[in-house]
Amino acid sequence: MKAFSNLLSDLILTSSRNRKISLLAHYFSSTPDPDRGYALAVLTGSLNFKNIKASFFKELIKEKKDKYLFDLSYDYVGDLAETVSLLWDQKKDGNMPCISSLFKSLTTTKKEELKRNVIDILDISTADQRWAFIKLFTGNLRIGVSSRLVKQALANYGNVDLEEIEKIWHGLHLPYINLFSWLEKKGSKPQISIYDIFHPMMLAHPLVKEKDLTKANPKDFIAEYKWDGIRVQIVSHSKGCRLYSRTGDEISKSFPEIIEIINGDFVLDGELLAGIDNEPRTFNDLQQRLNKKSPTEKFIETNPCFIKVYDVLFFNGIDLRDKPLIERKKVLNSYFSTNRSPLFLSETIKFKDWEFLDKARDISNNQLHEGVMIKSILSLYIAGRPRGKWFKWKRNPKSVDAIIMYAQRGHGKRSSFYSDYTFGVFNRKKELVPIGKAYSGFTDEELNRLDKFVRAKTINRFGPVREVEKTLVVEIAFDDMSFSKRHKSGIALRFPRFKRIRWDKPTDEVETLEQVRKSFLE
């Protein structure tokens, strides 16, 4: 555990990507099995302790320290693991167990003994070691290391291509003995069935019109709508069908009516949408389904879904990811030459120039899509976000002026700033009602000024939340607006973010809730 704690400390103290990769590779080469496998799981967010949660540590520290002191410290620091590790006193010397031993012992310890064992570990550890230990359970390391960067370190360590690791990653399991054996040339590459795992998806870069389209030839690209649902992967074979979310979580049980109908031997990439017979509904309609892990037949009937298919990774056992997109599209066109409901092919948009496509992506406020996707016809299906292959060109954002109502501290490097803001508009009764919350879109300089405003204009406090004077107007950009029974205002904004801070605009010039609803929803 000490070696892993030192690794995390070193990773925090460097901003160099190459240095981080070097530190990780050195750790993997100098740490024996199975410890390095457990560390790998922690670094990639794959290690789960079911019997210890964040609330467990909150209760422990409140027994040791004054509750008011903890609340003040946690509010200021913004990170539970850091707060507990600094407040806890090291009471005795001892040797921290290794990660694998910690995991095995704490997952098998009886509930009544668990608390005592954790206290013993915290008592013998240093502040850095306590922080690392608590992070095993609470996650969110925030050390500037992504899962992909860790895999790149593995690739460098084993002198293999990153894509080779990505393709088998979701079929590997703790403590990754076979992976390290292969990387060290002591064993063969792990063999993973294409039907047993989720395959990492290919992602797009946001399009910068002036930069990305200046030299691009429209003939080298295809375009299709960016549908407003959730990205899914469909894995189908003789034993059945499974659905995965973009992050690799299986969501099959939430959509039984879809997986029961799909037959075939393939892995497809698509968008799950609310609606029926290839007629999309809003994302708000889809959210009704996303919150149901075991929907009833009646609920499914009133909230139907289907899938728009973008791409194909495997077909009839053949890996098509190394084929250009134009060839993968031919396979899809052939397959969808007959009805495959609830799967429908996402149609391509015919265009001759970028000006025509610009109009198509923003054709009207009532279109149930987020814009368009632009894809190179020669692009291979590469996991991650390769440059220059796929672009997402979102519709021009809508905007509304609103008034700041509440503010809350952020997390990580923003833990000392009030950076999360709730905003609202007036209804017919002249009551200010919240319509959303935003925590992005402003510069560091603007954040400093906003933070000063919150501290100077606070009129009430509710735990970590401050209510402020209703005097500051902000222009909020958002992608879409929909009706919502869950919100007092009756509306919900999609991806709200700051567009401009209207320091000099009077609040009586802000549109009312009824005007906002009429402008965007009617």
Backbone hydrogen bonds, N-H to C=O, Kabsch-Sander energy under -0.5 kcal/mol:
donor,donor_aa,acceptor,acceptor_aa,energy
5,S,1,M,-2.6
6,N,2,K,-2.5
7,L,3,A,-2.0
8,L,4,F,-2.3
9,S,5,S,-2.1
10,D,6,N,-2.4
11,L,7,L,-2.4
12,I,8,L,-2.0
13,L,9,S,-1.5
14,T,11,L,-0.8
20,K,16,S,-2.1
21,I,17,R,-2.3
22,S,18,N,-2.2
23,L,19,R,-2.4
24,L,20,K,-2.4
25,A,21,I,-2.6
26,H,22,S,-2.3
27,Y,23,L,-2.1
28,F,24,L,-2.4
29,S,25,A,-1.8
30,S,26,H,-1.7
31,T,27,Y,-1.2
36,R,32,P,-1.8
38,Y,34,P,-1.8
39,A,35,D,-2.5
40,L,36,R,-2.2
41,A,37,G,-1.9
42,V,38,Y,-2.0
43,L,39,A,-2.6
44,T,40,L,-1.6
45,G,42,V,-1.2
46,S,41,A,-3.4
47,L,41,A,-1.0
48,N,46,S,-0.6
50,K,48,N,-0.6
56,F,53,K,-1.1
57,F,53,K,-0.8
57,F,54,A,-0.7
58,K,54,A,-1.6
59,E,55,S,-2.1
60,L,56,F,-1.6
61,I,57,F,-2.4
62,K,58,K,-1.8
63,E,59,E,-1.0
63,E,60,L,-0.6
64,K,60,L,-1.1
65,K,61,I,-2.8
70,F,66,D,-2.3
71,D,67,K,-2.6
72,L,68,Y,-2.3
73,S,69,L,-2.5
74,Y,70,F,-3.4
75,D,71,D,-2.2
76,Y,72,L,-1.7
77,V,73,S,-3.2
78,G,74,Y,-2.5
83,T,79,D,-2.3
84,V,80,L,-2.8
85,S,81,A,-2.3
86,L,82,E,-1.7
87,L,83,T,-2.0
88,W,84,V,-2.3
91,K,89,D,-0.7
91,K,123,D,-1.2
92,K,123,D,-1.6
96,M,94,G,-0.6
102,L,98,C,-2.4
103,F,99,I,-2.7
104,K,100,S,-2.4
105,S,101,S,-2.6
106,L,102,L,-2.6
107,T,103,F,-1.7
108,T,104,K,-0.7
108,T,105,S,-0.5
109,T,105,S,-1.1
113,E,110,K,-1.5
114,L,110,K,-1.4
115,K,111,K,-0.8
117,N,113,E,-2.1
118,V,114,L,-2.4
119,I,115,K,-2.2
120,D,116,R,-2.1
121,I,117,N,-1.8
122,L,118,V,-2.5
123,D,119,I,-2.3
124,I,120,D,-1.2
125,S,121,I,-0.7
130,R,126,T,-2.8
131,W,127,A,-2.4
132,A,128,D,-2.2
133,F,129,Q,-2.5
134,I,130,R,-2.9
135,K,131,W,-2.0
136,L,132,A,-0.9
136,L,133,F,-0.8
137,F,134,I,-1.4
138,T,134,I,-2.2
139,G,135,K,-2.0
150,V,146,S,-1.9
151,K,147,S,-2.0
152,Q,148,R,-2.0
153,A,149,L,-1.9
154,L,150,V,-1.9
155,A,151,K,-2.4
156,N,152,Q,-2.5
157,Y,153,A,-2.5
158,G,154,L,-2.4
159,N,155,A,-0.9
160,V,155,A,-2.1
164,E,161,D,-1.0
165,I,161,D,-1.0
166,E,162,L,-2.4
167,K,163,E,-2.1
168,I,164,E,-0.7
168,I,165,I,-0.8
169,W,165,I,-1.3
171,G,168,I,-2.0
172,L,169,W,-1.9
176,Y,173,H,-2.8
180,F,176,Y,-2.1
181,S,177,I,-2.1
182,W,178,N,-1.8
183,L,179,L,-2.4
184,E,180,F,-1.9
185,K,182,W,-1.7
186,K,181,S,-3.1
187,G,181,S,-1.1
192,I,190,P,-0.6
196,D,193,S,-1.4
203,L,384,G,-3.4
205,H,390,W,-2.2
207,L,392,K,-2.4
209,K,207,L,-0.7
211,K,208,V,-0.6
212,D,208,V,-3.6
213,L,208,V,-0.5
213,L,209,K,-1.6
220,D,217,N,-2.4
221,F,218,P,-1.5
222,I,375,K,-2.5
224,E,373,M,-1.8
225,Y,347,E,-0.7
226,K,371,G,-2.5
227,W,225,Y,-1.1
228,D,368,L,-0.9
229,G,227,W,-1.5
230,I,272,L,-1.7
232,V,270,G,-2.7
233,Q,244,Y,-2.1
234,I,268,L,-2.3
235,V,233,Q,-0.6
235,V,242,R,-2.6
236,S,234,I,-0.6
236,S,266,F,-2.8
237,H,240,G,-2.4
240,G,237,H,-1.9
242,R,235,V,-2.5
244,Y,233,Q,-2.1
245,S,249,D,-2.7
246,R,231,R,-0.7
248,G,245,S,-1.7
251,I,243,L,-2.4
252,S,243,L,-0.7
254,S,251,I,-1.1
255,F,251,I,-0.5
255,F,252,S,-1.6
258,I,255,F,-1.1
259,I,255,F,-1.8
260,E,256,P,-1.8
261,I,258,I,-0.8
262,I,258,I,-1.7
266,F,236,S,-1.9
266,F,264,G,-0.5
267,V,314,F,-2.1
268,L,234,I,-2.5
269,D,311,D,-2.7
270,G,232,V,-2.6
271,E,308,K,-3.0
272,L,230,I,-3.2
273,L,306,F,-2.9
275,G,304,P,-2.7
276,I,279,E,-1.0
279,E,276,I,-1.1
281,R,274,A,-2.6
286,L,282,T,-1.4
287,Q,283,F,-2.0
288,Q,284,N,-0.7
288,Q,285,D,-0.8
289,R,285,D,-0.6
289,R,286,L,-1.3
290,L,286,L,-1.8
291,N,287,Q,-1.2
292,K,289,R,-1.8
293,K,291,N,-0.6
300,I,296,T,-2.4
301,E,297,E,-2.1
302,T,298,K,-1.7
303,N,299,F,-1.1
306,F,273,L,-2.2
307,I,342,P,-2.7
308,K,271,E,-2.6
309,V,307,I,-0.6
309,V,344,F,-3.2
310,Y,269,D,-3.0
311,D,269,D,-2.1
313,L,267,V,-3.0
314,F,267,V,-1.3
315,F,318,I,-2.0
316,N,265,D,-3.6
318,I,315,F,-1.8
320,L,313,L,-3.1
320,L,318,I,-0.7
321,R,313,L,-0.6
323,K,320,L,-1.9
325,L,379,S,-1.1
326,I,377,I,-2.5
327,E,324,P,-1.2
328,R,324,P,-1.8
329,K,325,L,-2.6
330,K,326,I,-1.0
331,V,327,E,-1.5
332,L,328,R,-1.9
333,N,329,K,-2.9
334,S,330,K,-2.0
335,Y,331,V,-2.2
336,F,332,L,-2.7
337,S,334,S,-1.2
338,T,335,Y,-0.7
340,R,343,L,-0.5
343,L,340,R,-2.5
344,F,307,I,-2.4
346,S,309,V,-2.6
347,E,345,L,-0.6
349,I,223,A,-3.4
350,K,348,T,-0.6
357,L,353,D,-1.5
358,D,354,W,-2.2
359,K,355,E,-1.5
360,A,356,F,-1.9
361,R,357,L,-2.0
362,D,358,D,-0.6
362,D,359,K,-0.6
363,I,360,A,-0.9
367,Q,364,S,-1.0
369,H,367,Q,-1.2
370,E,226,K,-3.4
372,V,393,W,-2.3
373,M,224,E,-3.4
374,I,391,F,-2.9
375,K,222,I,-2.7
376,S,389,K,-2.5
377,I,220,D,-2.2
379,S,376,S,-1.5
381,Y,321,R,-2.4
382,I,380,L,-1.2
384,G,201,M,-2.3
389,K,386,P,-0.9
390,W,386,P,-0.6
391,F,374,I,-2.8
392,K,205,H,-2.4
393,W,372,V,-3.2
393,W,391,F,-0.5
394,K,392,K,-0.7
395,R,370,E,-2.8
398,K,478,F,-2.4
400,V,476,I,-2.0
402,A,474,V,-2.5
403,I,424,G,-2.9
404,I,472,L,-2.4
405,M,422,T,-3.2
406,Y,422,T,-1.5
407,A,466,R,-2.2
408,Q,420,D,-2.1
409,R,464,P,-0.7
410,G,414,R,-1.4
410,G,417,F,-1.9
414,R,411,H,-2.1
415,S,412,G,-1.8
417,F,414,R,-2.0
419,S,408,Q,-1.0
419,S,417,F,-1.1
420,D,408,Q,-2.3
421,Y,419,S,-0.6
421,Y,438,A,-2.8
422,T,406,Y,-2.2
423,F,436,G,-2.1
424,G,403,I,-2.1
425,V,433,V,-1.9
427,N,431,E,-2.3
430,K,427,N,-1.9
433,V,425,V,-2.9
433,V,431,E,-0.7
435,I,423,F,-2.6
436,G,423,F,-1.2
438,A,421,Y,-2.6
447,L,443,T,-2.4
448,N,444,D,-2.1
449,R,445,E,-1.6
450,L,446,E,-2.7
451,D,447,L,-2.8
452,K,448,N,-1.9
453,F,449,R,-2.0
454,V,450,L,-2.4
455,R,451,D,-2.2
456,A,452,K,-2.1
457,K,453,F,-2.1
459,I,467,E,-3.1
460,N,467,E,-1.4
462,F,465,V,-3.2
465,V,462,F,-1.9
466,R,407,A,-2.8
467,E,460,N,-2.7
468,V,405,M,-2.2
469,E,457,K,-1.9
471,T,469,E,-2.0
472,L,469,E,-0.6
473,V,471,T,-0.6
473,V,502,R,-0.8
474,V,402,A,-2.8
475,E,500,R,-3.5
476,I,400,V,-3.2
476,I,474,V,-0.7
477,A,475,E,-0.5
477,A,497,R,-2.8
478,F,398,K,-2.3
479,D,494,R,-2.8
480,D,494,R,-0.7
482,S,492,A,-2.1
484,S,490,G,-2.1
487,H,484,S,-0.6
489,S,434,P,-0.6
490,G,487,H,-1.2
492,A,482,S,-2.5
493,L,435,I,-0.5
494,R,480,D,-3.0
495,F,493,L,-0.6
497,R,477,A,-2.1
498,F,440,S,-2.9
499,K,475,E,-3.1
500,R,475,E,-1.6
502,R,473,V,-2.1
502,R,500,R,-0.6
503,W,501,I,-1.4
505,K,502,R,-1.5
509,E,506,P,-1.4
510,V,507,T,-1.5
513,L,426,F,-3.2
516,V,512,T,-2.4
517,R,513,L,-2.7
518,K,514,E,-2.2
519,S,515,Q,-2.2
520,F,516,V,-1.8
521,L,517,R,-2.5
522,E,517,R,-0.8
522,E,518,K,-0.6
